[in-house]
Amino acid sequence: MKITIEIPDEEIKDAVLNVVAQQYYKNYSTDRRNVDRVVSECVRKVIYEDKERITDRIVSQASSHLKNVALKKMMEKMTED
């Protein structure tokens, strides 16, 4: 007797990632604390090294949003009065 089961690669990947994530969050250990610390340091390093570009992008997006949304609302308010 032979049974063949086909499971898509995406389902296998999702299942493995779920198991790893559950084990990671279930078992608090020094390893997990070390991983969290290293990830935190890496994120901080990336942000501080590139903070000028990140700031410029945030300001650019905010000004674009203000131009698109706030200016329209301001014009509507001015025409109401």
N, C-alpha and C positions, 0 to 999 in steps of 0.2 A: 504494500500500500504506500502510495506517495501522495502527499498533500503539498501543493504549491500555493504560497501566499505572496501576493504582490503588494508592497507598501511603497507609496511614493517617497522619494528622498526628502521632500519637504516635511512630511509627517514625522519621519524618523528624526530629522534635525530638530524639529519643534519638541518632540518628546525628550530627546537627550538634553536640550537646553533647559526644559522644565525641570528635569530631575537634578541637573547640576545647580540650578537656581534654588530649588527647594533645599538641597543639602547645604548650600552655602548659607542660606538664611536660617536654617534649622540649627545648625551646629555653630554656636559662637565659640571661636577659639582664637588663639594668638595668631594663627595663620590668617584668619579672616581679618583680624585687626590690622595685621601687617599689610594685607592687600588693600584695605581701605585707606591706610596711611599713605601707601605708595601711590595709589590712584589720586588721592587728594593732592599730594605734592606735585604730581605730574600735571594735573589740571591747573594748579596754581602757577606752576612754572610757565606753561603755555600762555596763560592769560597775562602774566606780568611781562613776558618777552614780547608779546604782540598787542599790548594794551593800547598803543597809539592807533593801530589799524582798527581794533575792535571799537574804540571810542569814536573814531571817525565814521565807521559804518553805522553805529547806533545813532549818532547825531544826524547822519544823512537820512536814515530811515525815518527818524522822528520828524525831521523837517519836511520830508516828502509826505508823511501822513498828515502833518499840520496843514500843508499846502492843499492837499486833496480834500480833507474833511473839515478842518476848522475854518478854513477860508470860506467854504461854501456856507457853513452855518453862520459865520459872521455877516456875510452878504445877505442872507435871508433875514437875519435879525435887523440889519440896517434898513432893508426895504420895508419891513413891517412897520417901523416907526414913522 
